[in-house]
Amino acid sequence: MTDYHAIPELLEEYMKKHERDGLWVTVPEFRRFFAMDEHASPAISGFFHRLYQGPFFTCPYRVERIEKIRVNAPQTRMIKRYFINRRPQPGNKQSIRASNARSYTQQ
């Protein structure tokens, strides 16, 4: 895969496939799921860090926590895992404004 701009769509597909709102994900798991090579790892981890720092408006998910874990295959090393959860849906501002306008006219 050479188009790393598709990572938000791939993340949405990954989360829908696992049918959970909150899920721990590592970059190697994500790569293996989509059969991506190791060259995609920096782009994936960079995107996950971006979701941790603040909202990414085209992606409905956010990273709530990042933890370092020790893995033993093929050698002992530390990697990060990311707890990804769906962002709360914002309310419809038009309907809120309309209901507020109705309440003002009724008073």
C-alpha positions in Angstrom: 0.0 0.0 0.0 1.5 3.3 -1.0 -1.4 5.7 -0.3 -1.2 6.5 3.3 -4.0 9.1 3.0 -6.4 6.2 3.3 -5.5 5.4 6.9 -8.6 7.2 8.3 -10.9 5.0 6.1 -8.9 1.9 7.0 -9.2 2.7 10.7 -13.0 3.0 10.3 -13.1 -0.3 8.5 -10.9 -1.9 11.2 -13.2 -0.7 14.0 -16.4 -1.8 12.2 -14.9 -5.2 11.5 -14.2 -5.7 15.2 -17.7 -4.4 16.2 -16.6 -2.5 19.3 -16.5 1.1 20.2 -13.4 0.9 22.3 -10.4 -1.3 21.2 -6.7 -1.6 22.0 -4.7 -1.6 18.7 -1.0 -1.9 18.0 0.6 -0.8 14.7 1.7 -4.4 13.9 -1.8 -5.7 14.4 -3.2 -2.9 12.2 -0.6 -3.6 9.5 -1.2 -7.3 9.5 -5.0 -6.9 9.2 -4.5 -4.9 6.0 -1.4 -6.8 4.8 0.7 -3.6 4.8 4.5 -3.7 4.8 6.7 -2.3 7.5 7.2 1.0 5.7 3.6 2.0 6.6 4.4 1.8 10.4 5.5 5.5 10.8 2.5 6.8 9.0 0.1 4.7 11.0 1.7 5.5 14.4 1.8 9.2 13.4 -1.9 9.2 12.5 -2.7 7.5 15.9 -0.6 10.1 17.7 -2.5 12.8 15.8 -5.8 11.3 17.0 -4.4 11.4 20.6 -3.4 15.1 20.4 -6.7 16.3 19.2 -9.7 15.7 16.9 -9.1 14.8 13.3 -12.3 16.1 11.7 -12.5 13.5 8.9 -12.2 10.6 11.4 -14.9 9.7 13.9 -12.4 8.1 16.2 -10.0 9.3 18.8 -7.1 7.7 20.7 -7.9 8.0 24.5 -4.8 6.3 25.9 -1.3 5.2 24.8 0.6 2.6 26.7 4.0 1.0 26.2 4.0 -2.8 26.3 6.8 -5.3 26.0 6.7 -7.9 23.2 9.0 -10.9 22.8 8.7 -11.7 19.1 11.0 -11.8 17.2 13.1 -10.0 19.9 12.2 -8.3 23.2 11.3 -4.7 22.6 8.8 -2.0 23.7 5.9 -1.0 21.4 2.9 1.2 21.9 -0.7 0.2 22.0 -3.5 2.7 21.4 -6.9 2.7 22.9 -9.2 3.9 20.1 -12.8 4.9 20.8 -15.5 6.5 18.8 -15.8 10.3 19.4 -19.1 11.5 20.9 -21.4 12.7 18.2 -22.0 16.5 18.4 -25.6 17.6 18.6 -27.3 19.1 15.6 -26.9 22.8 16.0 -29.8 23.7 13.7 -32.3 21.7 15.8 -30.9 23.1 19.0 -31.3 26.7 17.7 -34.8 26.0 16.4 -35.9 24.6 19.8 -34.4 27.5 21.6 -36.1 30.0 19.3 -39.5 28.2 19.9 -39.0 28.4 23.7 -38.2 32.2 23.5 -41.4 32.9 21.4 -43.6 30.9 23.8 -42.5 32.9 26.9 
